[in-house]
Amino acid sequence: MTDRVLAIDGGNSKTAVLLVDADGKVLAQVRGPGAPPQTVGMKRGLDVFEALAREAAAQAGLSPDEPIAAHTAAYLAGADLPREEEDLTREITKRGWSTTTFVGNDTFALLRAGTNSGVGVAVVCGAGINAVGVAHDGRTHRFPALGAISGDWGGGGQLGNDALWHAVRAEDGRGKPTELLPALLAHYGETSIAKVVEKIHFEEIALDPHALCPLVFEVAARGDAVALAEIERLVEEIVLLSTVSLRKLDLMDEPVDIVLGGGVLTNTGDVVVGPVRERVLEQAPLAQVRVVDVPPVVGAALLGLDTIGASPGAELRLRSAYDDHQPATTSPLDVAASG
């Protein structure tokens, strides 16, 4: 069997699958809905991954009865703890897509996508927020990324929920006046945010914090103090994730890469990235802060190619297939990966 790598980048909002050969040639690429097994259930999530993997195999001209790849490299949102990675590895192995399987958090794929060595720090800010770091000697640093219970703050879901919170308090007098209130009223087509809350409570309309996130940036661009404070807090959180990881791995004085990804970072220009870069460099002046310029699934594929001992030119060939790639600009929540 020709060595192939089946790479899966499983985010909260989308799943990307890439099938490459050992020389880094792209054989197939498909994209589907987000289906993190911890959220939708193991069987349902893996069924989505399998359908996409089989579609990739068909695109590559493989027969249904042959293995899809020698190795599956699955980097998934929600694979935050060793127990989760072990469970996912076991269940994916049972599917028989490949001879070997590795499952890790999707933030590792982001880091590999943005670096040639896989050394450095990656911060993803999409639906949620997470960070990982890898040192030159292979040591890693990561956060549980389980939400508020593990000390997390940030991501598009957080910003969207906060937008509603501020709008409610602005209307009833508990909070500061903010242009978020009329922005949300226009979004929901209502004249009272209390009416919006009532409809959400009775499940007459859905609360979709991801759809509210862009409103925070729109209102902040007009100088609204409340919205600006939300973005300021997000900047500080990303700086903290970056610098804590650097410090834990003794990389503060090293010329190391800090890779930023996720829709909230890739689709908002320099609003967040600029201040993050400036503040990180104040503490780690040799660091290189950059936004990922290829899809994170490429990082998953590169990690898979590393595992099978691919040819030296495989990385260059794979990256060259994405030379014209530009981050999506449709929504701040077209997520690469989240924790």
C-alpha angles and dihedrals in degrees: 000000000000108000110255133171122219106205122193125188103188111189132170095257102029144011121220122195126191128184115198136169126233091269092058095254113150108237097175142346129194136171132205144158125309112265111168104184092220088060106034098028131267099269096044093046094048091045088059091048091048094050090053093044091051090048089053090049091051091049088053091052096247120154116245093243098055125084113266095223146347090243137021116210107191118180109182140183108240095032088115104137132047091245091056092048091050093049092048093046091052095048095044090048089056089059090068098222092140145356095256133025136196125187124192140153114288092239090072088059089052090053093050091046090056099043139049094221105032089239119129138045130305125196120190121195113179125112086342136003134252143150140201134186133201123194128211090257093053098259113144135205123197142157126236089240094199096140127250093347090064095043098263127152127172145046132110094288091055093048092048094050091046090051090059091044092053092045092053093049092046090055098045096042101249094105142042121280111265139174087230087083098064090037092058093042089055090046092054096034093235135125096217129045088208087064090051091053091049092052091048090050092053090043092241088130129021124246104229106176091180090064090051095052096081089055090064091058093043092052093043090054087062091056100258108167096213094051091044090053090055091054091045090055091049091052091051092049093052091047089051094050090049099046097040089054092048091049095048090053096042091244100125092106097037129100091245134156124247108196120200123199145152128089097277089060103034097046103044101067115223096330093106103010095056097056091040091054093047095050096043091052090053087065102027105029095178095054122111111219112199141161113238111259101194129052113275089239085072087060090051089051092048091052088051091049089050089054096053093044095246124198117283093249095050095093093050091048093049094046091047089061087065100043091120095045116130124184113260115263103191099096139358087237103058085120125207094191141332138188 
